[in-house]
Amino acid sequence: MTETRAGIVLGALCVLTWLVLLGFGLWPFDFFPRNQIEWLQDRNGIHFGGYGEVYGAAVADFSGSNTAQVTDSYSVEIWLHVWAKTYPQVSAILSIDNPATPAGFAIMRSGPDLLVRGRFLDEKNGLLTHKLWLDDACLKGEPRFITFTSGPNGSALYLEGVLQKHYPLVLTSDNLVGRLLLGHSPTGNEAWTGDVFGIAIYDRALTVHEVSEHYADWKQTRITDLADERGVVALYTFNERTGFVIHNRAGSTDLIIPKHFKLLHTTTLSPELNIHRSDLHDIVVNIVGFAPFGFFGCAYLRHVRRLEKNQAALTIIALGAITSLTIELLQAHLPSRDSSLLDVIDNTLGTTLGAIAFLCSSGLDTKTRRIID
């Protein structure tokens, strides 16, 4: 094989592996996907098809702080239908986005279970972020009516108007200040699939009897009557059935259905480095995926560009790190991908191992030099 031909082969291998890395890293190349929201045709409600979102037209205060309320007392009701698909990660159904409190209020799904996350005061007035769990509340089947209440006596979760769990925790008012978001978390790719038929938020804790009555009202599609209920600050009945606005029947905070899906907050190079068992597969793939680039790149720089061993290795490692960094920066704007600092570390390590593997293959190193020379 001639020197020119061997150099072309090595160069082609380097370019090919680099393009493959870009392809896998930036797939599916859809930076502005269609918002997967559809109005239901047979009843009031909207369907979330995976990467779908609905959010408030403006930041709002759902805590009722403009009333005579002096205690932290709130209630949230949501009428929904969970679809069959089960996501391996926690997916947000409803959340209130406030950048000042990133771990704020959210109603989420984790497999078949429902959980409510928020900032609470415990029995000693200590502030903590906690998750309240309701097992098997998100199983496939009939629509579910979920109620969360919180007041001086603690927080409670109801299912179909029946009390399921009670906790000695009180939700703080800052949880109810922000932009209401449905179907997706403000950051990340935790999409949710299902139907939402109605949402109500109150600036007081509903009683057990009231929760049961409201369930009967919602079941009989009398939810518009709740607009006159004491303490209701938001009521979304989803009876528009068309258009891009969902009106608040109890206030001025309407919801918007955007044409394209876009994360409200992008996370660039997430510093989260906790390694869980579920992440080990991704770590191995990220390391192994960049190893061929380090191997062929080092061979090209060593025997075509005639760089010294150390210089060839350091150069290809730097190129691998730059490539990985570029991919992760672009992934921050891909709704289906996560931008992670750990991925940059893994990819750079993979490039390093590939370069070391070539330099340690003394027989292959000599053979390649002879072919080119």
C-alpha positions, 0 to 999 in steps of 0.5 A: 500500500502506498504512503498516500493511499494508507494516509487516505485510509487512516484519514477516512477512518478518523473522519468516519468515526468523528461523523458517527460520534456527531450523529449519535450525539445529536440524534434526532437532530430536531431542535424545534420539535412539534408540540405534541398536544391535541384537544380531545374530541369526545370530551373536554381535555387535552392529550399529551403525546410525549414531548408536549407542554402547556404553560402559564402565560405569565408567572402567577401567585397561586398561594392566595397571598392577596387574601386574608389567609394567614396560614399555609393552606392549599389544595390542588385537584387534577383529573387525568387519564394515564396512558399505558406507556411506562417511563423509566424515569420520573415524569412531571404531570404538573409543576410550578416553575420558580427558578428561585426554588428549583425543587419546587412543587410538582405532581409527578409519575414514577412508573405506576406510582404518583408522587408530590414533591415540594418544600415542607415544614416538618413538626419542628418547623424545619424546612425540607424538600420531600416527596409524598408517594401514592402507590399504584395511583397511575395504573392504566385504566379509568381516569383518576381524580387526585387531590392534594391538600395541605394545612396546619394539620399536615398534608394529605393525598386523596384518590377518587375522593377517598383519603389515602395518606396523611403526612405531618408536613405543611407545604410552604407558600413559595411552592405556589408562586411561579409559572404553571407547567403541564406535561413536562418538567421545566428542565430535562427530558422527563416527558409524560403521556396521558390526558388531562381533563381538569385542574383546580387550585385553592388557597385553603385546605379542602375538608374530607367532605369537600374532596368527596363532593368535588369528586362527584361534581367532576365525575358528573362534569359539573366542574364549572360550578367550582368557579364559585367555590370559596378559595379557588384561585385557578380552574382549568376545565379544558372545554375550549376544544380548539385554539392555543389558549386554555382559560382560567375560569377563576382568574386571569392566569391563562395557559398557552399551548405553544406550536413548538416544544421547547424547554423553559430552562436549559441545563448546560453541562449538568454537574450531577456526577452521582453514578447510579446503577442505571447509568452504568450502561451509558457510561460504558457506551460513552467510553467505548464509543470514543475509543475508536476515534482516539485509536485511529486519530492517534495513528493518523497523527503519528504516522501521517502527520509525523507527530511524536507519540506524546504529541499525537496522543495529547492532540487527539485527546484534546480533539476528543474533548472538544468534540464531546464538549461541542456535542453536549453544548448542542444537546442542551437545546435538544429536548430529548437529550441531556447535557452532562459534564459526566458525558464529557469526562467519559468521552475524553476518557474513551479517547484517551484509552483509544490513543493509549491502546494504539501506542501500546500496540508496538507491533501495530505501531511498527507495522503501520510505519512500515506500510506508510514508509 
